[in-house]
Amino acid sequence: MKPTAFALFAITARLCAQTVLVQPYLQPGDGPDAMTVIWLTDQTEGDFSVEYGAKNSPPRPAKPERVALDFGVPKGKATPAGHAEKPGAKGTENPEREQHYFKYSATLAGLPADSVVDYQVKLAGKVVRQASFATHATAEKPIRFVMVGDLANGMKQQNAIAFEISRVQPQFLVALGDIVYPTGRVSQYMDHFWSTYNQPQNPSSATGAPLMASVPFYAVLGNHDADTHKLADLPDALGAYHFFHAPLNGPGEGPWSTPIGKGPEAVTFRAAVGTSFPALGTYSFDNGPAHFLVLDNNGYANLESPKVRDWIERDLRSSKARWKFVCFHAPMFHSSREHYGDQKLRLLEPLLESCGVDVTFAGHVHNYQRSLPLHFTPNPPKRLPDGLVNGEFKLDTQFDGVTHTQPDGVIHIVTGGGGATLYKGDLTKNSEYFKSKPAGNWVPYTAKFVADLHSFTVIDLTTDRLQLRALDLTGKEIDRIEITKPSASTQK
C-alpha cells in the first residue's frame, strides 16, 4: 500500500466544501433492534441527512450527531503515523501530523428482525452512500458470520482476504483483535484500514471490498489495539474506541478495562468516544440461534476479578441460545511457539465448559488452528511465574467433524491469518518443542494446523448444525467440519 493512500480516502467529490474522508459504515447498535451508521469528514460544515427502512416500507429519518476529533502531534520520537509492516519499504511512512476530523453517527432504531434494511446518507441532498444490511435474526433462523483476526498491516494480503470475505456475504463479522498495526492509532486506520474494508469502489483481490457498508464488524481488542494506551504521549492512540461501537451490556469499567489514566487527555478521550469506553472491551450479543460473548484478555485485563467473573458466568448461564461462542484475542490453546505463554484465560476454561460454551474463537497467533474437543482443569488453579497455566486434559479423539459430529468438550479455533505476517512454523517440530514444557501444559490437542496461508473462518449456523469452513485468500477451503446437536424438538 502506498503512502499516498490517505489521499484516496477523499473518494467522494467535495460537496459544499466538505470532504467525506471515511464513507458511512455500519456498527452494532445498543440493542438487537438498532444499528449505528458512522462516517468521518474534514472539519468543514456540512448538511447531512440519513434515511432507512425495510424493503417495501416507507423510509424513516435518523438524526446525525457530530463530535470533533482533534489529535496533536505525538510527543518525542513516537512511531510514525503511517508505519505498518512493509518489509523493504523504509522511508515510505506518512509523516506525523495533526489530525482534525468530524465524526458523525446516526442510530437506526426500531429495526424489524429477520429483514433486509436499506439506508442512505446524503450530503446537501446528494447521496454519499446507499447500501443494505441484514437485521438481527430470531432464534429459529439460520445465520452466516465470519471470524478473523490480525487484519490491517498495510500488506496486500489483507485486500485479498477482505475481497474473499465479501464473496461469502456474511451477515456480520467478528474482528478478533489486532485490527490495525502496529499500535492501533487513528492515523494508522486512516493510512491502511479504511482503504481495504470500507472504501473500494471496484472490489477485487487487489483492492479489497467495501464490506463495512453492509456488514457490521464486532470488535475484539487485541494487544496491538490497546496496549499502546498512553494518551499523553500518543493523542490518537486507542483508535478502536473512536471507530467501533458495542452493545451496552457489559460489566462496566474496572480492572479488566483498558487503562487510560486520569489526566486531561483521558477526559478528552472519554468525551470523544462516548459509550464505546469501556463498552468495547467486554460485551455480549445474540444473533440467530447463537449467543456471543466478547472478552478483552490483553495483558492489562484482570479477568480474575470476582466482579467480571461473576458477570461472565451470569451472562452465559442466563442465555437460552442453542449455541454459545466466546471470542477473545489471545487463544487458550494453540501449538505455535509465538505467544505460547499467553495462557491466563485457561483459568476460565472450567467456567466456560460448565456454562455450555461450544466453541471459542481467537486471533493473536497469525495462522489457522483447530483443536480437538477438550476439557481442561487447571492444576494448580493459578498462573505460574512464566505465565503458563498447567492442568489436566481430556481430549475427544473420536470427533472428526465428518462422521463423528457431536463433540465432548469445547473446540478452540485460532483464525489469526487476516493479513498480518504469518507465523509459519511446523506442527511436528513444534510438538517436539512443547514436549519440553512442564507436564500438563501441552498435549497433542491440535487437530488442524495451517500456517502458510492467510485465511478467515466462515460459519453457517442453524439450531442443530454448525458448519465451519476456513478459506484462504483465494477462497480455497483449507478446513471444514460440522458440529451437530440433537434436534431442539427431541430435547423438549
C-alpha positions as a Python dict, from the first residue, in 0.01 Angstrom:
ca = {
    (1, 'M'): (0, 0, 0),
    (2, 'K'): (145, 336, -99),
    (3, 'P'): (199, 632, 136),
    (4, 'T'): (-44, 834, -74),
    (5, 'A'): (-327, 608, 44),
    (6, 'F'): (-461, 875, 279),
    (7, 'A'): (-548, 1093, -18),
    (8, 'L'): (-761, 813, -155),
    (9, 'F'): (-998, 839, 139),
    (10, 'A'): (-1149, 1150, -17),
    (11, 'I'): (-1313, 927, -276),
    (12, 'T'): (-1625, 1134, -292),
    (13, 'A'): (-1600, 1473, -454),
    (14, 'R'): (-1604, 1779, -234),
    (15, 'L'): (-1967, 1862, -175),
    (16, 'C'): (-2040, 2207, -35),
    (17, 'A'): (-1669, 2229, 51),
    (18, 'Q'): (-1688, 1931, 291),
    (19, 'T'): (-1492, 1615, 218),
    (20, 'V'): (-1605, 1272, 331),
    (21, 'L'): (-1284, 1100, 441),
    (22, 'V'): (-1435, 773, 564),
    (23, 'Q'): (-1756, 670, 394),
    (24, 'P'): (-2055, 570, 608),
    (25, 'Y'): (-2021, 223, 760),
    (26, 'L'): (-2225, 1, 990),
    (27, 'Q'): (-2171, -74, 1356),
    (28, 'P'): (-2380, -266, 1609),
    (29, 'G'): (-2635, -61, 1799),
    (30, 'D'): (-2702, -61, 2171),
    (31, 'G'): (-2951, -348, 2133),
    (32, 'P'): (-3062, -607, 1878),
    (33, 'D'): (-3315, -375, 1711),
    (34, 'A'): (-3066, -98, 1633),
    (35, 'M'): (-2769, -32, 1408),
    (36, 'T'): (-2533, 265, 1402),
    (37, 'V'): (-2400, 436, 1089),
    (38, 'I'): (-2070, 623, 1131),
    (39, 'W'): (-1863, 836, 893),
    (40, 'L'): (-1573, 1081, 905),
    (41, 'T'): (-1520, 1416, 735),
    (42, 'D'): (-1287, 1709, 748),
    (43, 'Q'): (-1386, 1992, 982),
    (44, 'T'): (-1584, 2189, 728),
    (45, 'E'): (-1953, 2243, 800),
    (46, 'G'): (-2194, 2024, 605),
    (47, 'D'): (-2561, 1929, 599),
    (48, 'F'): (-2612, 1552, 628),
    (49, 'S'): (-2933, 1353, 628),
    (50, 'V'): (-2994, 981, 684),
    (51, 'E'): (-3291, 768, 582),
    (52, 'Y'): (-3354, 397, 630),
    (53, 'G'): (-3628, 140, 604),
    (54, 'A'): (-3710, -223, 543),
    (55, 'K'): (-3773, -338, 188),
    (56, 'N'): (-4104, -207, 51),
    (57, 'S'): (-4154, 16, 357),
    (58, 'P'): (-4152, 397, 366),
    (59, 'P'): (-3815, 544, 468),
    (60, 'R'): (-3758, 683, 816),
    (61, 'P'): (-3517, 963, 910),
    (62, 'A'): (-3228, 925, 1155),
    (63, 'K'): (-3067, 1233, 1303),
    (64, 'P'): (-2687, 1252, 1265),
    (65, 'E'): (-2484, 1356, 1568),
    (66, 'R'): (-2137, 1502, 1542),
    (67, 'V'): (-1824, 1509, 1755),
    (68, 'A'): (-1494, 1677, 1674),
    (69, 'L'): (-1179, 1464, 1686),
    (70, 'D'): (-861, 1665, 1734),
    (71, 'F'): (-523, 1498, 1775),
    (72, 'G'): (-197, 1682, 1817),
    (73, 'V'): (144, 1563, 1703),
    (74, 'P'): (279, 1297, 1944),
    (75, 'K'): (549, 1386, 2188),
    (76, 'G'): (904, 1271, 2135),
    (77, 'K'): (1005, 1006, 1886),
    (78, 'A'): (683, 812, 1857),
    (79, 'T'): (602, 559, 1588),
    (80, 'P'): (546, 735, 1253),
    (81, 'A'): (175, 774, 1190),
    (82, 'G'): (151, 551, 886),
    (83, 'H'): (405, 286, 978),
    (84, 'A'): (287, -66, 911),
    (85, 'E'): (452, -396, 834),
    (86, 'K'): (606, -307, 500),
    (87, 'P'): (921, -514, 460),
    (88, 'G'): (1174, -336, 246),
    (89, 'A'): (969, -19, 235),
    (90, 'K'): (1167, 201, 471),
    (91, 'G'): (1106, 569, 435),
    (92, 'T'): (757, 527, 290),
    (93, 'E'): (569, 611, 612),
    (94, 'N'): (345, 914, 629),
    (95, 'P'): (494, 1188, 848),
    (96, 'E'): (345, 1268, 1186),
    (97, 'R'): (75, 1531, 1158),
    (98, 'E'): (-203, 1700, 1345),
    (99, 'Q'): (-539, 1541, 1273),
    (100, 'H'): (-876, 1715, 1277),
    (101, 'Y'): (-1199, 1536, 1186),
    (102, 'F'): (-1572, 1545, 1238),
    (103, 'K'): (-1712, 1204, 1330),
    (104, 'Y'): (-2081, 1163, 1253),
    (105, 'S'): (-2308, 888, 1380),
    (106, 'A'): (-2675, 810, 1331),
    (107, 'T'): (-2877, 544, 1512),
    (108, 'L'): (-3109, 332, 1300),
    (109, 'A'): (-3363, 232, 1565),
    (110, 'G'): (-3668, 6, 1568),
    (111, 'L'): (-3530, -239, 1313),
    (112, 'P'): (-3753, -540, 1243),
    (113, 'A'): (-3594, -881, 1293),
    (114, 'D'): (-3529, -1117, 1002),
    (115, 'S'): (-3535, -834, 750),
    (116, 'V'): (-3322, -650, 498),
    (117, 'V'): (-3298, -276, 555),
    (118, 'D'): (-3185, -13, 306),
    (119, 'Y'): (-3016, 308, 418),
    (120, 'Q'): (-2869, 611, 252),
    (121, 'V'): (-2663, 905, 370),
    (122, 'K'): (-2685, 1234, 185),
    (123, 'L'): (-2473, 1548, 197),
    (124, 'A'): (-2657, 1858, 78),
    (125, 'G'): (-2912, 1633, -90),
    (126, 'K'): (-2658, 1425, -280),
    (127, 'V'): (-2611, 1057, -194),
    (128, 'V'): (-2279, 978, -25),
    (129, 'R'): (-2356, 611, 35),
    (130, 'Q'): (-2652, 381, -3),
    (131, 'A'): (-2644, 17, 98),
    (132, 'S'): (-2845, -254, 269),
    (133, 'F'): (-2791, -493, 558),
    (134, 'A'): (-2950, -791, 730),
    (135, 'T'): (-3108, -718, 1066),
    (136, 'H'): (-3089, -933, 1377),
    (137, 'A'): (-3208, -1289, 1314),
    (138, 'T'): (-3451, -1457, 1552),
    (139, 'A'): (-3353, -1778, 1730),
    (140, 'E'): (-3501, -2014, 1471),
    (141, 'K'): (-3334, -1855, 1170),
    (142, 'P'): (-3001, -1963, 1015),
    (143, 'I'): (-2713, -1717, 1010),
    (144, 'R'): (-2376, -1684, 839),
    (145, 'F'): (-2088, -1495, 1000),
    (146, 'V'): (-1713, -1458, 969),
    (147, 'M'): (-1440, -1479, 1233),
    (148, 'V'): (-1098, -1332, 1153),
    (149, 'G'): (-818, -1161, 1342),
    (150, 'D'): (-492, -976, 1290),
    (151, 'L'): (-608, -772, 996),
    (152, 'A'): (-467, -443, 867),
    (153, 'N'): (-92, -402, 849),
    (154, 'G'): (-66, -240, 507),
    (155, 'M'): (23, -554, 314),
    (156, 'K'): (-159, -675, 4),
    (157, 'Q'): (-287, -995, 165),
    (158, 'Q'): (-540, -801, 372),
    (159, 'N'): (-706, -681, 50),
    (160, 'A'): (-741, -1035, -84),
    (161, 'I'): (-889, -1157, 245),
    (162, 'A'): (-1138, -868, 253),
    (163, 'F'): (-1246, -943, -103),
    (164, 'E'): (-1298, -1313, -32),
    (165, 'I'): (-1498, -1229, 280),
    (166, 'S'): (-1724, -1010, 67),
    (167, 'R'): (-1785, -1303, -166),
    (168, 'V'): (-1928, -1526, 110),
    (169, 'Q'): (-2170, -1246, 210),
    (170, 'P'): (-2177, -1281, 589),
    (171, 'Q'): (-2444, -1110, 796),
    (172, 'F'): (-2179, -985, 1039),
    (173, 'L'): (-1810, -1024, 1120),
    (174, 'V'): (-1619, -1054, 1447),
    (175, 'A'): (-1275, -892, 1420),
    (176, 'L'): (-1069, -1091, 1670),
    (177, 'G'): (-822, -821, 1768),
    (178, 'D'): (-512, -657, 1628),
    (179, 'I'): (-740, -478, 1389),
    (180, 'V'): (-477, -221, 1288),
    (181, 'Y'): (-99, -242, 1312),
    (182, 'P'): (133, -153, 1462),
    (183, 'T'): (-29, 35, 1751),
    (184, 'G'): (-397, 86, 1674),
    (185, 'R'): (-373, 462, 1624),
    (186, 'V'): (-632, 672, 1442),
    (187, 'S'): (-366, 772, 1190),
    (188, 'Q'): (-300, 405, 1115),
    (189, 'Y'): (-668, 345, 1046),
    (190, 'M'): (-656, 635, 804),
    (191, 'D'): (-341, 501, 642),
    (192, 'H'): (-420, 134, 587),
    (193, 'F'): (-756, 20, 724),
    (194, 'W'): (-1046, 204, 560),
    (195, 'S'): (-896, 174, 213),
    (196, 'T'): (-932, -206, 237),
    (197, 'Y'): (-1258, -270, 423),
    (198, 'N'): (-1478, 32, 353),
    (199, 'Q'): (-1368, 250, 62),
    (200, 'P'): (-1304, 39, -253),
    (201, 'Q'): (-1529, 139, -542),
    (202, 'N'): (-1412, -151, -758),
    (203, 'P'): (-1381, -456, -529),
    (204, 'S'): (-1110, -707, -615),
    (205, 'S'): (-841, -917, -453),
    (206, 'A'): (-602, -629, -521),
    (207, 'T'): (-815, -353, -368),
    (208, 'G'): (-1034, -514, -102),
    (209, 'A'): (-1409, -457, -72),
    (210, 'P'): (-1649, -209, 94),
    (211, 'L'): (-1752, -473, 346),
    (212, 'M'): (-1842, -233, 622),
    (213, 'A'): (-2115, -64, 418),
    (214, 'S'): (-2329, -376, 470),
    (215, 'V'): (-2153, -595, 727),
    (216, 'P'): (-2121, -473, 1087),
    (217, 'F'): (-1785, -552, 1246),
    (218, 'Y'): (-1795, -655, 1613),
    (219, 'A'): (-1457, -552, 1750),
    (220, 'V'): (-1240, -754, 1989),
    (221, 'L'): (-950, -565, 2143),
    (222, 'G'): (-604, -708, 2075),
    (223, 'N'): (-265, -611, 2213),
    (224, 'H'): (-184, -401, 1906),
    (225, 'D'): (-515, -219, 1951),
    (226, 'A'): (-493, -134, 2319),
    (227, 'D'): (-151, -197, 2474),
    (228, 'T'): (-37, 145, 2350),
    (229, 'H'): (-270, 347, 2571),
    (230, 'K'): (-61, 640, 2697),
    (231, 'L'): (-276, 916, 2558),
    (232, 'A'): (-43, 1187, 2684),
    (233, 'D'): (228, 1055, 2452),
    (234, 'L'): (8, 941, 2162),
    (235, 'P'): (-310, 1151, 2146),
    (236, 'D'): (-461, 935, 1871),
    (237, 'A'): (-397, 602, 2047),
    (238, 'L'): (-681, 355, 2105),
    (239, 'G'): (-834, 422, 1766),
    (240, 'A'): (-1071, 125, 1802),
    (241, 'Y'): (-1268, 314, 2065),
    (242, 'H'): (-1322, 601, 1821),
    (243, 'F'): (-1439, 387, 1531),
    (244, 'F'): (-1624, 86, 1676),
    (245, 'H'): (-1939, 60, 1885),
    (246, 'A'): (-2059, -223, 2109),
    (247, 'P'): (-2380, -320, 2289),
    (248, 'L'): (-2402, -154, 2630),
    (249, 'N'): (-2448, -468, 2838),
    (250, 'G'): (-2100, -531, 2980),
    (251, 'P'): (-1972, -519, 3339),
    (252, 'G'): (-1873, -152, 3321),
    (253, 'E'): (-1532, -7, 3398),
    (254, 'G'): (-1294, -193, 3626),
    (255, 'P'): (-952, -357, 3649),
    (256, 'W'): (-1040, -556, 3336),
    (257, 'S'): (-1067, -236, 3127),
    (258, 'T'): (-807, -59, 2915),
    (259, 'P'): (-618, 178, 3149),
    (260, 'I'): (-643, 533, 3013),
    (261, 'G'): (-522, 734, 3310),
    (262, 'K'): (-690, 1028, 3481),
    (263, 'G'): (-527, 1331, 3322),
    (264, 'P'): (-687, 1588, 3091),
    (265, 'E'): (-613, 1369, 2790),
    (266, 'A'): (-830, 1095, 2943),
    (267, 'V'): (-1115, 1343, 2990),
    (268, 'T'): (-1086, 1444, 2625),
    (269, 'F'): (-1077, 1079, 2519),
    (270, 'R'): (-1390, 989, 2713),
    (271, 'A'): (-1580, 1281, 2563),
    (272, 'A'): (-1476, 1184, 2210),
    (273, 'V'): (-1552, 810, 2225),
    (274, 'G'): (-1870, 829, 2434),
    (275, 'T'): (-2015, 498, 2544),
    (276, 'S'): (-1761, 294, 2346),
    (277, 'F'): (-1536, 320, 2650),
    (278, 'P'): (-1542, 92, 2835),
    (279, 'A'): (-1817, -98, 2649),
    (280, 'L'): (-1593, -216, 2365),
    (281, 'G'): (-1383, -431, 2598),
    (282, 'T'): (-1641, -679, 2728),
    (283, 'Y'): (-1992, -732, 2596),
    (284, 'S'): (-2227, -992, 2450),
    (285, 'F'): (-2492, -1021, 2183),
    (286, 'D'): (-2735, -1268, 2032),
    (287, 'N'): (-2799, -1338, 1666),
    (288, 'G'): (-2999, -1628, 1530),
    (289, 'P'): (-2958, -1941, 1741),
    (290, 'A'): (-2632, -1821, 1899),
    (291, 'H'): (-2505, -1620, 2194),
    (292, 'F'): (-2169, -1445, 2155),
    (293, 'L'): (-1952, -1330, 2446),
    (294, 'V'): (-1662, -1092, 2373),
    (295, 'L'): (-1374, -1061, 2623),
    (296, 'D'): (-1069, -837, 2641),
    (297, 'N'): (-786, -1066, 2754),
    (298, 'N'): (-494, -831, 2693),
    (299, 'G'): (-212, -818, 2943),
    (300, 'Y'): (-364, -537, 3149),
    (301, 'A'): (-706, -706, 3182),
    (302, 'N'): (-762, -865, 3522),
    (303, 'L'): (-1012, -1135, 3437),
    (304, 'E'): (-959, -1296, 3777),
    (305, 'S'): (-1155, -1012, 3936),
    (306, 'P'): (-1463, -1162, 4106),
    (307, 'K'): (-1688, -892, 3958),
    (308, 'V'): (-1602, -967, 3597),
    (309, 'R'): (-1601, -1344, 3653),
    (310, 'D'): (-1947, -1318, 3806),
    (311, 'W'): (-2063, -1110, 3510),
    (312, 'I'): (-1925, -1368, 3265),
    (313, 'E'): (-2099, -1652, 3446),
    (314, 'R'): (-2432, -1467, 3469),
    (315, 'D'): (-2413, -1370, 3104),
    (316, 'L'): (-2351, -1725, 2985),
    (317, 'R'): (-2590, -1903, 3221),
    (318, 'S'): (-2876, -1662, 3152),
    (319, 'S'): (-2859, -1724, 2777),
    (320, 'K'): (-3109, -1974, 2639),
    (321, 'A'): (-2940, -1982, 2298),
    (322, 'R'): (-2873, -2322, 2143),
    (323, 'W'): (-2513, -2227, 2070),
    (324, 'K'): (-2266, -2033, 2283),
    (325, 'F'): (-1944, -1885, 2148),
    (326, 'V'): (-1672, -1689, 2328),
    (327, 'C'): (-1444, -1453, 2135),
    (328, 'F'): (-1113, -1303, 2254),
    (329, 'H'): (-775, -1216, 2113),
    (330, 'A'): (-509, -1439, 2272),
    (331, 'P'): (-601, -1810, 2243),
    (332, 'M'): (-609, -2050, 2535),
    (333, 'F'): (-477, -2348, 2342),
    (334, 'H'): (-258, -2349, 2032),
    (335, 'S'): (58, -2514, 1901),
    (336, 'S'): (271, -2225, 1776),
    (337, 'R'): (581, -2106, 1957),
    (338, 'E'): (478, -1743, 1914),
    (339, 'H'): (271, -1610, 2206),
    (340, 'Y'): (264, -1954, 2363),
    (341, 'G'): (296, -1813, 2715),
    (342, 'D'): (-24, -1603, 2694),
    (343, 'Q'): (-228, -1858, 2886),
    (344, 'K'): (-412, -1667, 3158),
    (345, 'L'): (-753, -1730, 3002),
    (346, 'R'): (-707, -2104, 3058),
    (347, 'L'): (-819, -2032, 3414),
    (348, 'L'): (-1168, -1966, 3277),
    (349, 'E'): (-1195, -2292, 3083),
    (350, 'P'): (-1385, -2486, 3355),
    (351, 'L'): (-1635, -2199, 3381),
    (352, 'L'): (-1688, -2191, 3006),
    (353, 'E'): (-1739, -2567, 2998),
    (354, 'S'): (-1990, -2560, 3283),
    (355, 'C'): (-2184, -2280, 3109),
    (356, 'G'): (-2223, -2480, 2789),
    (357, 'V'): (-1981, -2298, 2560),
    (358, 'D'): (-1942, -2480, 2229),
    (359, 'V'): (-1653, -2302, 2054),
    (360, 'T'): (-1403, -2026, 2130),
    (361, 'F'): (-1253, -1806, 1859),
    (362, 'A'): (-923, -1619, 1886),
    (363, 'G'): (-658, -1446, 1679),
    (364, 'H'): (-315, -1325, 1803),
    (365, 'V'): (-136, -1624, 1651),
    (366, 'H'): (-107, -1548, 1280),
    (367, 'N'): (-229, -1873, 1127),
    (368, 'Y'): (-521, -2116, 1144),
    (369, 'Q'): (-556, -2386, 1409),
    (370, 'R'): (-841, -2604, 1531),
    (371, 'S'): (-828, -2807, 1847),
    (372, 'L'): (-988, -3137, 1929),
    (373, 'P'): (-1285, -3101, 2163),
    (374, 'L'): (-1130, -3083, 2507),
    (375, 'H'): (-1188, -3046, 2878),
    (376, 'F'): (-923, -2874, 3089),
    (377, 'T'): (-889, -2840, 3465),
    (378, 'P'): (-614, -2600, 3581),
    (379, 'N'): (-376, -2756, 3833),
    (380, 'P'): (-265, -2556, 4021),
    (381, 'P'): (-550, -2308, 3959),
    (382, 'K'): (-321, -2012, 3902),
    (383, 'R'): (-69, -1872, 3659),
    (384, 'L'): (290, -1972, 3713),
    (385, 'P'): (565, -1705, 3717),
    (386, 'D'): (634, -1764, 3346),
    (387, 'G'): (266, -1709, 3259),
    (388, 'L'): (188, -2075, 3193),
    (389, 'V'): (-123, -2245, 3326),
    (390, 'N'): (-84, -2619, 3369),
    (391, 'G'): (-362, -2868, 3424),
    (392, 'E'): (-532, -3190, 3331),
    (393, 'F'): (-660, -3250, 2978),
    (394, 'K'): (-929, -3478, 2846),
    (395, 'L'): (-944, -3497, 2467),
    (396, 'D'): (-1224, -3623, 2244),
    (397, 'T'): (-1020, -3805, 1980),
    (398, 'Q'): (-1329, -3961, 1820),
    (399, 'F'): (-1465, -3631, 1693),
    (400, 'D'): (-1369, -3569, 1330),
    (401, 'G'): (-1640, -3327, 1218),
    (402, 'V'): (-1745, -3565, 941),
    (403, 'T'): (-1875, -3896, 1075),
    (404, 'H'): (-1850, -3806, 1444),
    (405, 'T'): (-2004, -3461, 1480),
    (406, 'Q'): (-2116, -3433, 1843),
    (407, 'P'): (-1809, -3323, 2039),
    (408, 'D'): (-1733, -3393, 2402),
    (409, 'G'): (-1571, -3068, 2510),
    (410, 'V'): (-1501, -2719, 2382),
    (411, 'I'): (-1340, -2668, 2041),
    (412, 'H'): (-1087, -2385, 2024),
    (413, 'I'): (-1031, -2206, 1692),
    (414, 'V'): (-737, -1978, 1610),
    (415, 'T'): (-809, -1772, 1300),
    (416, 'G'): (-541, -1503, 1302),
    (417, 'G'): (-446, -1509, 935),
    (418, 'G'): (-637, -1199, 828),
    (419, 'G'): (-346, -1006, 683),
    (420, 'A'): (-53, -980, 924),
    (421, 'T'): (276, -1159, 863),
    (422, 'L'): (220, -1533, 912),
    (423, 'Y'): (364, -1742, 1194),
    (424, 'K'): (456, -2033, 973),
    (425, 'G'): (618, -2298, 1188),
    (426, 'D'): (559, -2671, 1160),
    (427, 'L'): (327, -2870, 1384),
    (428, 'T'): (555, -3174, 1407),
    (429, 'K'): (860, -2967, 1504),
    (430, 'N'): (656, -2753, 1740),
    (431, 'S'): (517, -3063, 1907),
    (432, 'E'): (869, -3182, 1985),
    (433, 'Y'): (946, -2841, 2133),
    (434, 'F'): (633, -2840, 2352),
    (435, 'K'): (723, -3176, 2499),
    (436, 'S'): (991, -2988, 2692),
    (437, 'K'): (723, -2785, 2871),
    (438, 'P'): (606, -2891, 3217),
    (439, 'A'): (374, -3189, 3235),
    (440, 'G'): (15, -3081, 3197),
    (441, 'N'): (85, -2776, 2983),
    (442, 'W'): (66, -2919, 2632),
    (443, 'V'): (-79, -3236, 2488),
    (444, 'P'): (-148, -3314, 2121),
    (445, 'Y'): (-479, -3127, 2116),
    (446, 'T'): (-432, -2964, 1773),
    (447, 'A'): (-639, -3137, 1504),
    (448, 'K'): (-571, -2892, 1220),
    (449, 'F'): (-276, -2659, 1167),
    (450, 'V'): (-239, -2439, 856),
    (451, 'A'): (40, -2186, 899),
    (452, 'D'): (149, -2100, 544),
    (453, 'L'): (-172, -1935, 417),
    (454, 'H'): (-364, -1623, 511),
    (455, 'S'): (-720, -1722, 591),
    (456, 'F'): (-1051, -1648, 760),
    (457, 'T'): (-1328, -1863, 906),
    (458, 'V'): (-1691, -1864, 793),
    (459, 'I'): (-1968, -2024, 998),
    (460, 'D'): (-2309, -2137, 873),
    (461, 'L'): (-2534, -2198, 1171),
    (462, 'T'): (-2879, -2344, 1227),
    (463, 'T'): (-3041, -2452, 1552),
    (464, 'D'): (-2899, -2804, 1517),
    (465, 'R'): (-2596, -2775, 1291),
    (466, 'L'): (-2276, -2573, 1266),
    (467, 'Q'): (-2065, -2586, 952),
    (468, 'L'): (-1720, -2431, 985),
    (469, 'R'): (-1505, -2357, 682),
    (470, 'A'): (-1163, -2196, 681),
    (471, 'L'): (-1089, -2027, 348),
    (472, 'D'): (-759, -1890, 220),
    (473, 'L'): (-703, -1563, 34),
    (474, 'T'): (-811, -1720, -296),
    (475, 'G'): (-1130, -1866, -149),
    (476, 'K'): (-990, -2219, -135),
    (477, 'E'): (-1113, -2432, 152),
    (478, 'I'): (-839, -2534, 394),
    (479, 'D'): (-1056, -2685, 667),
    (480, 'R'): (-1417, -2795, 712),
    (481, 'I'): (-1603, -2954, 1000),
    (482, 'E'): (-1960, -2996, 1111),
    (483, 'I'): (-2086, -2990, 1467),
    (484, 'T'): (-2434, -3114, 1539),
    (485, 'K'): (-2671, -3108, 1834),
    (486, 'P'): (-2974, -3326, 1899),
    (487, 'S'): (-3272, -3152, 1740),
    (488, 'A'): (-3443, -2899, 1961),
    (489, 'S'): (-3772, -3086, 1930),
    (490, 'T'): (-3627, -3407, 2076),
    (491, 'Q'): (-3487, -3219, 2377),
    (492, 'K'): (-3820, -3070, 2481),
}
